[in-house]
Amino acid sequence: MSCQLVVARRLRQTEHMIALIQRVRSAGVEVAGSSIADIGRGLLVLVGVERGDTATQADRLAERILNYRVFADADGKMNLSLTDIGGELLLVPQFTLAADTSSGNRPGFSTEAEPADAAAMFEHLLKTLQQSGQIVQTGQFGADMQVSLCNDGPVTFSLQVAPTA
């Protein structure tokens, strides 16, 4: 079983707001052959929004993105966050993270948020990150994007935020 399939199955079982974070040396986004975003050392964050995801979940996800310790300290241990290192952030909407991959050979998209709701939630996440003082570059919601990266490590984590009771 491929690593990607295992990750996709695990994501579907949790049903949370999803961010796939990748520690990068650099990353960028092109739309229609033009560069619209470009970062150096930091995080590339792919965001999936499902039906029912809330602003509270987006706020918690923003907190986790900024404070998740994935960068090496002086001893080579992952003890530093994006905020700690003053890293750059590239936030990219990716509806396919919300796909149901639990059966068959074609993903299902019945659990993804409606496009208008997903765009609003993505914008809320973006504004929350910006209000923290973090400079954020973004992909373009709904566009056919070409995302490039130099994954550092590679280090990739799936962050998920459950609905609050």
N, C-alpha and C positions, 0 to 999 in steps of 0.2 A: 504494500500500500504506500502510495507516495506521501511525502511530508505535507504537501499542499492539501491533499484530501483529508488527512488527519486534522489539520488546522481548520478546514472548512466544516468538518463534522462537529468539532468541538465548539465552534462559534454558533452553529445552529442549535445545539443542545442548551445553550445558555440564555438565548433570547434577550440580550442586553444591548444598549447602545454600544457601538463597536469603534475602536480606533486601533489600527494596525500601525505601530510605531517602529520606525527603522532608524537606527543611529547611522548617520551618513557623514562622509567627508564632503560631499557635495550632492546636490539634487536640483532638478529643474523641470519645468513644464513648458511644452510647446502646444500651441493651438494653431492649426492651419499654417504650419511652417514658421510661426513667429514665437519667440520666447516670451512668455508672460510671467515667469517666476524663475528665480535662480538663487540658491543659497549655498553657503559654505558649510562648515562644521555645525552640526545640529541634528534636528529630527525632521524626517519626512513622515507625516501622519496622514494615513488614508482613513477616511471617516465613512462609516456605514450607518444610515438612519433607518430604523424600523418603525412600523406603525405603533403609535402609542408612546414613542420616546418623548421625554419631557424636558423642559428647560432646566429642571433640577438635575436631571441626569447629565445634561450638557455642561452644567456648571461644575459638577463633580468630575466629569471627564477632563475638562480644562485644567482643573487642579492637579489631576493625576498626570496629565501630559507635561505640565510644567515642573512637577516635582518628582517624577519617576526617575530613580537613580540608575542610569545606564551608561554613564561616562566614568572612566577610570580616574581614581585618585592617584596620589604620588606612589602608592604601593601597588598600583595596577588592579585594584579592586573596584567594582562598579558601585561607587559610593556618591557620585556627583550627579546632579540633575541638570537639565537644560538651563534652568535659572542659575545654578551654581557656576556653570562655565560661561554664561553669557552667550549661549549658542543661538543659532538661527533656527527658524521654524517655517516649514512649508506644509500647509494644510490643504489636502486634496479630497474633494468629495468622491466617493466611490460606492455607488449603489450596489455593486455586485457583492460587497461584503455582507449584505443583508440577504443574500440568496439562500434558498433552502436547497441543500445538497445532500439531503438524507437518503435519497433513493434515486435510482435511474441514472441516466447518462446526460441529462440536461438539467441545469439549475432551474428552480422555480423562484418566482419573484412575488409571491402572494403576501409575504411578510414585510416587504419593503414599504417605507412610507410613500404616500402620494408625493409626486414631484414638488408641489408647492409647499407641503409640510416639511419635506426633507430640506428644501432650500432655506426655509425659515429656521429650521433647527441648526443647519450648518452656519447660517449667519449669526445665530445666537451664540454658538460655540466660538466663532471667530471674534465677535465683539467681547465676549468674556475673556478670551486670551489677550486681546488688545488692551482691555481695561486693566489688566495686570501689569502693563508696561512692556509686554513682550511684543516685539516687531514680528508680524506674521505676513508671509507671502502666501498666496493661494492659487490653486488651480481654478478653473472656470466651471461652475456648476452646469451640468447638462451638455458640456462640450465633449467632442472627441479629442481627448488629450493624449499626448505622448509624454510620459513621465520617465525621466532618466535619473539614475542615482549611482553613487559609488557608496555601497553599503559598507560601513566600517565595522569589521569583525568577521563575519557578518553578525549583527545584533538586531534581532527583530522580536517584538513582543506584541501580543494581542491584549489590549486593555479593554475591559468591559465594565459597564456600570449598570447595575440592576435597578429596576424601578424601586422607589422608596414606598414603604407601606403607609 
